Amino acid sequence: MDTRTDHLVDLRRDLHRHPEPAWCEFYTTARVVEECERIGVDDLSVGRDAVDPDARMAVPDDETLEEWRQRAREAGADEDVLARTEGGCTGAVAVLERGDGPTVALRVDVDALQITEADGDDHHPAREGFRSEHEGFMHACGHDGHATIGVGVLEAVADSDFSGTLKVVFQPAEERVGGGKAVAESGHLDDVDYLYAVHLGLDHPSGEVVAGVDVFLAVSHVLAEFAGESAHAGAHPEQGRNAVQAMATAIQNLYAIPRHDGGATRVNAGRAGGGTATNVVPEDAFVEGEVRGETTELMEYMKEKAHRVLRSAAEMHDCEVAVSTEGEAPSATSDQALVDVFAREAGGVDGVDRVVERDALGGSEDATYLMRRVQESGGEACYVCVGTDHPGGHHTPTFDVDEDSLWVGIDGLSRSVLSVAAERP
């Protein structure tokens, strides 16, 4: 199955030039729609038809959404797609219907990160002219490659003797763990028998694939906004209620949450701020952080403790606090039958010299929402990794992917789709 076509490299580089953060993937969605229409899919759900708008998490404010929508318009995004994705309902679900057989799905994520991309001659995208055009944002985790793999699998399966239904989910907002639940609640997965999800890299080199990724850390992103009362810090400090002091107490005590004997747990205060001047008792402050657990139950344990710490810190300093969940994802495990299929099929792909049966992902991923949805409905799910050499680690300014790895992902996954449809593992 030869899928090595220049237009897929061009697509990946075009997406790399136009990185878009969570729920702002207007241009990306438009390009995906364009490719799906070129292939000739049988059904294409876009925007509100692809996700459950009410289940979205970490949605930016209206001003930010409109700014990115206008950027997409200026870049040439189709007006019909911009209308269908208005309000930050981005993403798409493409469907091929090819007669009797099971329903197989592939999930790829499409959003980018708030990182300024390297611009030196030693950085391949800069040298070849496809560095990010949105300064301060870049595809630093390979999602431009993931979207391209999704299009490539659609194309390969459409040109094959596949019998069944294939759904390719182009999911927004993974980096904020804000999109997986919205896709899971959309209904598109309720008839899926087999689901694959894919990631490039994860510190595995080119030529290596992982057939089943497990032990995702369940995660919850939390935002705490403290409110106190301002006062003159020199003349009348006792008249104020110091929101920054409450925030600082909260941060210190978050790291004091006891670990759990049931497995690994994590906590991190990633962003914090507040106050207006050195001589003003600050009336506002915030902290944004996350908790993680080896299982969903351990994450919930950490979440409950974190919320208690935040409330107690506010009370200690006579402040109020509003606590909200900004993004969340459970844990999940890959099913062995699908692991076996991908190991066998990807192992026969040109360029693959090592197959790792299973590995643990040290981070979190909201593909777990989709995996659990399929599994709880009686289907099977599997998360795979396609190794790729990258000069900088994930989420760094120098990150890039080895474009030869795209073909490994496309070939391995399209062969696996054909295999599960034919064999029903």
VENFEN-V959661 format. One line per field, one symbol per residue. burial: b if it has 24 or more other C-alpha atoms within 12 Angstrom, else e. A space follows every 50 residues. Layout:
burial->???
This chain:
burial->bebbeeebbebbbbbbbbbbbbbbbbbbbbbbbbbbeebebebbbbbbbb bbbebbbbbbeeeebbbbbebbbebebbeebbbbbbbbbbbbbbbbbbee bbbbbbbbbbbbbbbebbeeeebbbbeeebbbbbeebbbbbbbbbbbbbb bbbbbbbbeeebbbbbbbbbbbbbbbbbbbbbbbbbebbbbbbbbbbbbb bbbbbbbbbbbbbbbbbbbbbbbbbbbbbbbeeeeeeeebbbbbbbbbbb bebbbebeeeeeebbbbbbeebbbbeeeebbbbbbbbbbbbbbbbbbbbb bbbebbbebbbbbbbebbbbbbbbbbbbbbbbbbbebbbbbbbbbbbbbb bbeebbbbbbbebbbbbbbbbbbbbeeebbbbbbbbbbbbbbebbbbbbb bbbbbbbbbbbbbbbbbbbbbeeeb
